[in-house]
């Protein structure tokens, strides 16, 4: 009888779209490693529910297709190999190599644990993400090519996962906003664990020719304040009902409500990022594709900032 009562209470809460007052304590490191993806008080883990609406929220959503624009998961099954952004976990036995960059002035020189065994994202961006589990360091490349042992890439960034340090002002990373990529991807392990403790990477077709914190780099074609800048942060409205969705979908919707989405690159409007992994059901993906942009508002992320060069947020916004 007690088990039934508890289960009923949980069911009622989910049907009502209710969530705990603050995120439950959790850390779900990527499979194969104990490394957390940045400290709890890092911007990726921020709880943004108390942030005020940005005065340009309506304009930014209009520029990204309007309130009827539907979200799209940029991951899932695709023939023989799932699409999304892949990542590899390596250890200290993996060789590190120097990479020849197209943008060396804005790239960390390395060396990188890159090689012919590292998975490169399909499509034009060709990201390669390597999580070195012994040193808890994240290595990320854009437009990576092993090139027969003479590796090249557009740009690269190396992230100390125990630090809140951001890229130098104006510098890109492996992503257009100058942010790390892996911490903003939805992963199967965290969805199966029932909680996503971070904001999610999202793209916009046109962006303003500027960036806002926590972004460090711009990639817009023109200066237009009605276009979202790199770093624009969107949160799902607390009033959006989640009760009718599948359990895995609700895990993602909860992350949208607690942590939101951050514009990190140019791309199709409201395509949000996930790792290239097996296991996604078409039913969950179809539910995610039914979510309209009107379910979101842009928020004033700078209210969380401690200082411009740091990804640390004020303690009241720190995640679980």
N, C-alpha and C positions, 0 to 999 in steps of 0.2 A: 504493500500500500504506500509506504514511504517512497519507494522507487518510482511508482506511478505519479505521485504528487510532484516530485522533483522534475521528472521528465515533462509533465504537463506544464509546469511553470516555465521551463526552458522553451518549450514549444510556443507558449503564448508570447513570451518575450520576443522570439524570432519573428512570429507573425506580425507583431506590432512594430517590428523594425527597431526594437530597443537594443541598446548595447550597454555594457558596463560604463560607469562614469569615467573610467580611465582604462587604458589598455592593460590586459593581464600581463604579469611578468613573463617574459619569454625571450629567447634568442634562438633562431633557427639558422645555424650556419649552413653553408652549402654542403651537400653530401660529400664525404671524404675528407672533411677538415673540421677542426674545432675553432677556426678563426671567425670571430664576429666581423661583420662588414661595417666597420667603424664603431666608435663609442656610442653609448646610449643617448648622449646629448648631441649627437651629430644631426645635421639638418635632414638626412635621409630618414631618420627615425622620429622626427618631430611629430607631436600631436597638434594638428592645426585646427582643431574644432573651435577654438576660442578666437581665432584670428578674424578681424573684421573683413567685410567684403571690400574688394578693391574698387575704386571709383570707375575704373575702365572695364569692369567685368563684362557688362553687356556688349560693349564694343568688341572686346577680344573674342567672345563667343561668336558674335556675328561674323567676325573676320575668319573664324575657323569653320564656317559653314552654317552658322545660325543655330538657334535652339533646337531645331528638328534634326540636326546632324546626328547620326548614330555613331556611337563608339565602335571601335573595331580592335579585337585582340590581334596583335601583330605576332602571333605564334600559333602553333597547332600542327596537326598532321598535314603532310604534303607529300604524297606518294611514298617513296622509299625512305625519305629522311624528313623529320619534322622541321618546320621552319621556325624562325626566331633567331636569337643571338646565342651561339654556343659559347661555352667556356670549358676550360680544362683545369683540373687540379693537378699540380706537379709538386715534386719534393726536391730536396737539395741535391739529388743525384742528376737532375736534368741539366744538360749543358745550357749555358747562357751565351748569347751571340750579340754582336753589334749589329744594329739595323741602320740602313741608309735611309734617312728621312727626306721627304720633299719639303717639309717645314721644320728644319732642324732648330731654328731659333725658338720655336714654341714647343719643342719636344724634349722629354727627359732622355739623355743620351744612352742610358742603359748600362750594361748589357741586359737583354731580355731572355727569359727561358722559352725561346721560340724555336721551332724546328718543324720538320716534315710531319711529325706526329700530332701537331697542334691543329685543332679544327678551326677553319676559317669560315666565317659567315658567307652564305651565298648571296648573290645580288651585287649591287654596286659598292656598298659600304665596306665589305670584306673585313669586318671586325675580327680580331683575335684577342681573347681574354684568357689570361693565365693567372691562376691563384696559387701562389707558392705557399704551401701549407706549413712548412717548417719555420719560415720567417714571417708568416702572415702579411705578405705583401702582394698587392694586386698589380699586374702588368697588363696594360691595354694598348692595342694597336688599331689604327684606322688604315684601311686600304692595304692590308698586309699581304705580302707575297714572299714565299720561301725562296723562290727564284733560283732553284738549283743549288742552294747553299750560300747564295749572296743576297740575304734578305733585304727587302725594301718595305717601306710603309709611308703613308702620308704623314702621320703624326703618331706620337706615343706618349703615354703618361704612366708613371709609377706611383702607386698609392700605398703609404704606410697605413694599414688598417687599424692601427691603434691611435692614429692622430686625426685631429680635426683640421689640419692645414689644407687650405684650398690652393688651386693653381695661382701663379702670379697674375695680377690684373691684366686682362687683355689676351692671355694665352689660351689657346685651345687645349684639348686633351685628345682622346680618341673619339670624342663626341663634340658636336658643334658648340655646345654651351660651356665647354671647359669643365664638365663634371665627370665623375666616374660613371661607368655604365652598369657593371654587374649589380651594384646595390639597388638599382632601380628596376631590375627585371623580376617579374613574377616567376617563381620556381615551383616545380611540382612538390618538392619536399616540404616547403612551408605551407602550401595549400593543403596537403595531406595531413600536416600537423594541426591545421585548423586556424592558423593565424599568419598574417603578413604584417611584419613590424616596420614597414618602410613605405615611403612614397614611391610612386611608379612613374617611370619614364614615358613621356608622351610626345608626339610630334605635331607640328603645324606647318602648313604649306608655305605661308608667308609670315615672316617675323619682322619686327621693328629692327632698325639698324642701331640697336643698343642692347645691353643686357642688364639684368637686375639680380641682386643677391638671391640665391647662392651661386648663380652662373658667373663665369669669369670671361666669357668670350661671346662676341656677337656674330651673326651670320645673316643678317637681314639685307634685303636689296635696297631698302630706302628708309628714311626716317619718317615714321608715321605712328603717333602714339595710339592710334586705334588698332594697330596690329600688336599681337602679343610679343613681348620681347623674350629672348632666351632667359630662362629662369622663372617665367610666369607660372604661378602655382594655382591649381584648381582643386577645390574640395567638393565632394558630393554633399548635397543638402541633407541636413539631419532629417528632414521631413520625407525624403524619398523612401517609399515603402519597399522592403526587401523580403517580406514574408513569403511571397509566392514563388521564390526562386529555389533552385537546387542548392544543396549544402555547399558545394564547392564554389558556386557563383556567389553565395552570401559571404564567404570568406574574402573574396575579392572586393565585394561591395563595402564590406566593413573597412577594408584598407582605404578605399576611396573616401570614406567618411572620416576616418581618423587621421590618415596621413596624406591623402590627396594624390595629385599627379603634377609633375613638373615638366615644362617644355624644355627638352634637352637637345632637339635637333629639328631640322627642316625635313618634312615628309608629309604623307597624307594626313589630313586633319583628323585629330582624335584617334590615331592609331597608337595604342599603348603597348609597352614592351614586355616580352617574356623570354625566358630561356628556351633554347631549342632542345626540347625533351619529349620523350614518348609519354603517353598516358592521358592526353586531353580527350574528353568526350565531345562529340559534336553538339550534344544537348547543352553543355555548359557554354561552349563557344557561341552557339546561337543565342542563348540568353544574354550573353555579354554584348552581342551585336544589336540587341534590341534597346539598349540603354541610350536615351537621348541626351544631347548636350545640355538641355534645359535642367537636367538633374544636378548641374554643377554651378558653382560660382567661383570666380577668381578671388583670391584672398591676398592680403597685404603681408607677404612673407618677411619683409624687412623688419616687421615688428618683433620677430624672433631673434634677429641678428645681435650678436655680442660685439663683433668687430668685422669689418669687410673682408679681411684676409683669412677668416676662420669660419669653418662650417659649424662651430659650436652654437647652440641655441640657448636662450635664457632657460633657466631650470624649470620654469612653469610650463614650458613647451617640450621638455625632454620626454622621449618615448619610454616605453616599459623595458 
